[in-house]
Amino acid sequence: MIEIQDLVKRFGSHTAVDNVSLSIGQGETLVLLGTSGCGKTTTLKMVNRLIEPSSGAIRVNGVDVRQQDGPTLRRRIGYVIQDGGLFPHYTIAEAIATVPKLLNWESTAIQERSRELIDKLQLPETVLLRYPAELSGGQRQRVGLARALAAKPPVVLMDEPFGALDPFTRRHVRRELFGLNELKETTVVLVTHDVSEALELANRIVLMDQGKIVQVGTPTELQKNPANEFVRDFLDI
Ligand SMILES: Nc1ncnc2c1ncn2[C@@H]1O[C@H](COP(=O)(O)OP(=O)(O)OP(=O)(O)O)[C@@H](O)[C@H]1O
C-alpha cells in the first residue's frame, strides 16, 4: 500500500530522517514512535508531500507520490493533527465538506456523508453550524477526524492526533475512533511519543531514534524481543 524506500531528509547539515525504508500494508495501523525530534513528523509529512525528501522514494498504491502535485495527492490522503487542525472561520459543516467539494461531490452527497460521520463519531448534529472555538477539545478532535475521513481516503496520516486532550478524554476518544469500522479498512500512519497509545493502537510499531529506525514489529514482538537497550528503556521493560 505504502512503500517507503531509502528515505532521507536533511535540514542544512542536520539529517532529520536517515535512510528509512518501510512497507505499510492495506488496512494496517502503523505507529511511528520515538523521542521528540527523532524524525517522526518529518517522515509523515513526506508521505503527503508537505515536506519534500532529500532523497529516496515513497509510493502509494504503486505510484510515486512525486508523480502527483501536492494538493491533488492530499485530497486522497487524510491528515489529522493535534487539536483537529480546523480553520477558525469555517463552520464544522464547511470543514468536513472541504475535500468532497474539491472533488466535486454533489451537495446532497456531501450533506449525507457529513451527517453519517457526525453520527458515527457521536457528535450532536447541532455542531455542524458551529465554529471550532465553540467546541470542546474532544469534539474538535472528532471533527478533525471526520474532515480527514470525509472523502473516504484509502490512507490517513495522523500526527499526535490526541496530543491536546487530557488523559481521560484521550483514551475515550481514541477507543471510539479506532472502533469505527471505517477506520479498520483504512491504512493509518500515526505519529506519537506515547508508548501506551502505540501499544494499544498499532498493528506494527516503528521505533525511531535520531532519524533512524531502531526496531519495527508488532507491540508483542517489541515487548518480548526488544532489539537493544534503547528499545527496552523506551518501552520501560
Ligand atoms: N523545517 C525544519 N528546518 C530545520 N530543522 C527541522 C525542520 N523541521 C524539523 N527539523 C528538525 O528535524 C528533526 C526532526 O523533527 P521532527 O519534527 O520530524 O521530529 P519528531 O520526531 O516529530 O518530534 P516531535 O515529537 O517533537 O514532534 C528535529 O531535530 C527538528 O528540529
The ligand as an SDF file (V2000), in Angstrom:
LIG
                    3D

 31 33  0  0  0  0  0  0  0  0999 V2000
   11.8050   22.9170    8.7930 N   0  0  0  0  0  0  0  0  0  0  0  0
   12.8270   22.4950    9.5180 C   0  0  0  0  0  0  0  0  0  0  0  0
   14.0300   23.1340    9.4650 N   0  0  0  0  0  0  0  0  0  0  0  0
   15.0800   22.6920   10.1810 C   0  0  0  0  0  0  0  0  0  0  0  0
   15.0460   21.6180   11.0080 N   0  0  0  0  0  0  0  0  0  0  0  0
   13.8810   20.9550   11.1100 C   0  0  0  0  0  0  0  0  0  0  0  0
   12.7240   21.3610   10.3780 C   0  0  0  0  0  0  0  0  0  0  0  0
   11.7140   20.5030   10.6830 N   0  0  0  0  0  0  0  0  0  0  0  0
   12.2200   19.6230   11.5710 C   0  0  0  0  0  0  0  0  0  0  0  0
   13.5170   19.8860   11.8210 N   0  0  0  0  0  0  0  0  0  0  0  0
   14.4050   19.1150   12.7070 C   0  0  0  0  0  0  0  0  0  0  0  0
   14.3740   17.7690   12.2910 O   0  0  0  0  0  0  0  0  0  0  0  0
   14.3490   16.9040   13.4070 C   0  0  0  0  0  0  0  0  0  0  0  0
   13.1430   16.0030   13.3320 C   0  0  0  0  0  0  0  0  0  0  0  0
   11.9780   16.7660   13.5510 O   0  0  0  0  0  0  0  0  0  0  0  0
   10.5300   16.1000   13.6040 P   0  0  0  0  0  0  0  0  0  0  0  0
    9.5290   17.2000   13.7490 O   0  0  0  0  0  0  0  0  0  0  0  0
   10.3830   15.1850   12.4680 O   0  0  0  0  0  0  0  0  0  0  0  0
   10.6180   15.2630   14.9400 O   0  0  0  0  0  0  0  0  0  0  0  0
    9.5020   14.4760   15.7300 P   0  0  0  0  0  0  0  0  0  0  0  0
   10.0570   13.1300   15.9800 O   0  0  0  0  0  0  0  0  0  0  0  0
    8.2110   14.5530   15.0240 O   0  0  0  0  0  0  0  0  0  0  0  0
    9.4490   15.2850   17.0860 O   0  0  0  0  0  0  0  0  0  0  0  0
    8.2070   15.7880   17.9740 P   0  0  0  0  0  0  0  0  0  0  0  0
    7.6410   14.5850   18.6450 O   0  0  0  0  0  0  0  0  0  0  0  0
    8.8680   16.7280   18.9410 O   0  0  0  0  0  0  0  0  0  0  0  0
    7.2480   16.4670   17.0380 O   0  0  0  0  0  0  0  0  0  0  0  0
   14.4080   17.7920   14.6400 C   0  0  0  0  0  0  0  0  0  0  0  0
   15.7460   17.8650   15.0670 O   0  0  0  0  0  0  0  0  0  0  0  0
   13.9160   19.1180   14.1490 C   0  0  0  0  0  0  0  0  0  0  0  0
   14.4910   20.1670   14.8770 O   0  0  0  0  0  0  0  0  0  0  0  0
  1  2  1  0
  2  3  1  0
  2  7  2  0
  3  4  2  0
  4  5  1  0
  5  6  2  0
  6  7  1  0
  6 10  1  0
  7  8  1  0
  8  9  2  0
  9 10  1  0
 10 11  1  0
 11 12  1  0
 11 30  1  0
 12 13  1  0
 13 14  1  0
 13 28  1  0
 14 15  1  0
 15 16  1  0
 16 17  2  0
 16 18  1  0
 16 19  1  0
 19 20  1  0
 20 21  2  0
 20 22  1  0
 20 23  1  0
 23 24  1  0
 24 25  2  0
 24 26  1  0
 24 27  1  0
 28 29  1  0
 28 30  1  0
 30 31  1  0
M  END
$$$$
